[in-house]
Structure formats: C-alpha cells, structure tokens
Amino acid sequence: MTSAKSSAPPFSRPGVRAALRRAGLVTALAAVGVMTAAGVASAHVTVHPETYAKGATDGVLSFRVPDEDDSASTTEVRLFLPTDHPLLGVLVSPRDGWTAKVTNTKLKTPVKTDDGTITDAVSEITWTGGRISPGQYEDFDVAFGQLPDDTDALTFKALQTYSDKKVVRWIETAGRGDAEPENPAPVVKLTAKSANSADSANSTASTATSASASASVSDSTARGLGIAGLVVGVLGLVAAAFAVRRGRERSA
C-alpha cells in the first residue's frame, strides 16, 4: 500500500520554515550591523566644506561636533590649527552659551603677504561653558582671511571632553590607501587655485553667448516647423476639397 504524498506547500514544511527564519535573522542582524557602523562613522568630528581652493580668501570652516555618549554631555572642545601651514586672519564666530579662547603661536617660518610679514598665527581655539547633549551636535564656525597655497591638505586635530571627564582625541590621520582610523582628525583638502576673475567673466560671457545662440537657433527651428505645419495643413485642405469635387462630378 503506497503512502500518500504530502500536499503541503514547500515553504510550509517545518524544516524549510526554520531555514527561512534563520536566514531572515542573519540578514536582519547584518543590516543592523551595517546601520550601526554607518551611524558610528558619521558621528566623528568633521569639517565643512571638506575642500577649498589653495590660497582661498575670506572663507569659513565649520567644525561639527556630535555627542556620541549615551549618558554624558560634551562640555569642552579644543581645536588645534596647523602652524606649519597656518591660516591667516582667523576669527571665531560666537556661539550661544559657549566662550571661545584663542591662542596665538610664533611661527617658525614667517609668512610674507602683500600687507607685510606675518610672524604669528592662531594655533588653538578652546570652547567651554556650553553643553552638547547626547544625540545632538554643535557647529563651531571659524573664519579665515587666507588659506595657505603650499600644501594639499590641512589637518585640524581636536579634543572632545565629556561631562564625565572622558576625553576623545580626534587626532589620527590615515596614510595614502589606508582605511579610516578609529578617531580621525578633520581634514580639509586643498585643490588647485581657481581661475582669476577675468577668466571667470570671459567664461560667463561665453556661456551667455552660447545660450543666446542656442535660443536663437531653437526659435528659428520652431518658426520653421510652424510654417511647415501650416503649409501641410493648407495642402491637406486643398486635397480634401478636390476629392469632394471629384466625388460630386462622378455622382452627377
């Protein structure tokens, strides 16, 4: 006597259901791990924008400081500016609740400018008195008069102090081709100098001329198509009238 075959769908069998549950659990855990890693990576102290032109003038760098701790608040931020390639004319934007202390340092190599020789520059800025709560962030803006033009990157090391006295040192740098370190320092990449204003004006004028020419060509094309459409329409009416007339003649 032959046994009857099971009519249950393949995915409803106990072994298959268990395998699917295990696969789903592994996938979910993997997704959570990826999202957690992304969240940690995005919580570093960063600088914006991440790129600037070499020798740029009258700009602003914004340092974003997030609070990564679940129970402690950030109470102090110390930012160290490079002195081997100094920023000139540094100014600090006031932040509500925070007090900024600016420290100048004598430069080993003075910087010659059109306004004279610069012998000292800002090397450190410390913000205290405020508070960044867990899960929040604060932007600290630093204006500059001029960026150096003799380097490809500027590294800004930072120390973040929490209310429980813990200090996170954002001072690590990665070599070329290396993975990002655990506590990376904010870095601004410096690109080649932008074209001068005359070149920019010429480029703008050229773009405007091209746009005007394109618009003129488009208008001419549109007018030509419109005229062609009218001609075709008139020819169609003439052909229709001729056909009606021939039909009447044949009927007569």
C-alpha angles and dihedrals in degrees: 000000000000120000119240116253118243113260095197116122114258094247093051095062114109096238094049092045091053092049091050091049091051092048091048091049092050091048092049092049091048091051091049090049092052093048092047092050090048091050092051093046092051092050095072122114104266140181127225131241096030093203135044135171117261111262092013115168136212098011139139132232117201118204113202115206116189124192108235098176120102096214110015130072127221110252104168137031122190118191122192117204121205115258098185086067102019130198112234127219097014118189128180122223112224118247124203110257094006130103118205123210114196121203123198125204133199109248119236088213114033117224119233116217137169088262095051140278119322113214101174137033141179111282103170141023122190123192118198139158097054132090135223109199123216112284093020136096140205131212117219113197123209120186123204136195096211139356122220118262099201100077139054098222143021120214119205112193117203140191119207117198122197130207090254089059093253113144123205113200113212094190108113123115129196124226123231109295094006124126119257111276123239095254106025122188117235110263131194115202115216117215131196116293115275121246117275122262094261091056090046091051091048090049091050092048091048091050091049091049091049091049091049091049091049091050090050092050090047091051092049091049091049092050091048092051090047092053091046090052092052092050091051090048093051092048089051092053091048091050091049093050091049091051092051091049093050090049092054092048091052091049091051 
